[in-house]
Amino acid sequence: MAARIDALMMDYPLTLTHFFERSRRLFPKKTIATRVPGRPLFRYTYADFAERTMRLAAALRALGVKKGDRVATFAWNSHRHLELYWAVPLIGGVLHTLNIRLSRDDLAYIVNHAGDSVVFADASLWAALEGLRDRIPTVRRFVIMPDTPDAAVPPGLAEYEDLLAGTAPITSWPELAETDASGMCYTSGTTGHPKGVVYTHRAVFLHCLAQAMTDSFGLSERDVIFHMVPMFHANSWCVPYTGVMVGATHVLAGPNPQPRDICEIVQSEKVTVCGGVPTVWIAVKELVEHDGYDISSLRCIPIGGSAAPRSLIELYDKKFGASMTHAWGMTEMTPLGTLSRLKSYMLDWPEDRQYAVRARCGYPSVGVDVRIVDDDGRELPWDGQSMGELQVRGPWVVGAYYDNPESAARFTADGWFRTGDVATIDAEGYVQITDRTKDLIKSGGEWISSVDVENLIMAHPKVLEAAVIAVPHPKWVERPLACVVPRPGERIERAEIIEFLRPKLARWALPDEVVLIDAVPKTSVGKFDKKVLRERFKDWTPREA
Ligand code: ADP
């Protein structure tokens, strides 16, 4: 019998402590900046960041934060928020990033459900939290962060800078297990309450390594990263961790950033990487075209959260020299799932075919297994045609929702997470999200992808935004209704849209009607909010079909 092999590699824990200490040593001169309205950017170095993070860690201890305690943030993107991103998990706490745009009821529910003990809030956002104080009894302390130049600290509350000034830096980090919780984020529930996802050090560690790979975001020490994705949206796409891990230069978006702030900062700071949801890039496009900003320093714009229109990817390439990379992910996946990079042999393909690939959601990141299954749970082929529920598994995929009895229904018997997205996968492994299950339109016996139709409409030169929803129909069950926002100064007729779509869509997939609206309603993280549109048009009377 062969001897048992017991001479193995070290059992070294995959914790964020390693990344922090390494970057503190290697990149002390690199800089981190925050946008302050009406003032030049606030800048400091990684050395400052590290020192302050170590003070914050000691201060958190002094506030009584112990291993496993939830520490919440209610804040815009800033260097202070970044300090919290690191200090909380490094002392064994769990960073809970609250979405500042949620309703009061949802916020109260989430804070209580998570059992947050301390909340760090931006001064400019305090008014939104103050009224909740009586409803969130688990919170022992509030700390106010001075995010704007005129920020005032409400009487009786601790101030972040005072806290740091009055505390000496921590001298050593606690030993953590890689399976310890590091953070948590709630995803918006379509029915019922939002659900909590708890990240572990190991999940974030491995996700950072994968995200930095050349064929992923390709993050490097040479990058200038603009953090525009809210730090409360899906772990801020993990970039606050990966970006510090690689030693990149950082600019954080500060309070209430507007599309013009993005244009100005990208141009002046020569930003190379900046992620965002499609609606943001649609707004930025208008300004860049109109006012001639130079955003060509952007070598990688990770775009996702909802489907990126192909026309947008093409336009950014051709007009702005800025390259978009379409990605798909979820809060439940830390969040990276797939990313659309061309394979080397595709570079010889005709342009049209290349863009068709880049407009898909991409192939799975290393570390992520994907499959599509039919209603009976049978796996479907990767043929680009078969459409089924997308299921995933991997070291940074949620294993269970936090304290949620309904959690089990989202997992299959053989241990895969059911994403709730409907997708195809082609023979090259590129995933295409057809729709969220609830957004698919069932017309007669056919499924219509609302995403496909709206992305085609958004390729029309007079269209700014378009969302396609299902409206009830007596004969066909549901029919597509296109809600279209014209570009500023443009007039557009229904027939123009329909004629534009006619050669590109099957007859039954053509929207029955086009309504012009002022703006597509957005969710708390800037995605098209079709729930609101469905409600608005629920009594829509269909034309005779
Ligand atoms: P929320 O549920 O609040 O929108 P998430 O950002 O976690 O929060 O949402 C993840 C979902 O967003 C995915 O399940 C998918 O439906 C959608 N999504 C993310 N990226 C893409 C993409 N590139 N194309 C289409 N849908 C996407």
Residues whose N, C-alpha, C, O or C-beta is under 5 A from the ligand:
A	BS01	ADP	T187 S188 A234 I303 G304 G305 S306 A307 A308 A327 W328 G329 M330 T331 E332 C361 T419 D421 I433 R436
